[in-house]
Amino acid sequence: MAGKKKSFVLRIDQKTFEALEKWASDEFRSTNGHLEWIIHQALKKTGRYPRNQTPKI
């Protein structure tokens, strides 16, 4: 993702986090990087990014 990144706290239950860690590992990504990818895909799929401002991951 190009540009500055914003940090924030995410509260998530342990079982969900463990499943996310496993999924990230299966995709050879960090947990944080995988969360960014999931969010990017969801925003892209729902048309929430302007077409000319879609960040590259």
Number of C-alpha atoms within 10 A of each C-alpha: 12 8 6 6 7 5 6 6 5 6 7 9 8 9 9 10 13 13 11 17 18 15 15 18 13 10 11 11 15 16 18 12 14 18 15 14 17 12 12 18 13 13 14 15 10 8 11 11 14 10 9 6 7 15 13 8 10
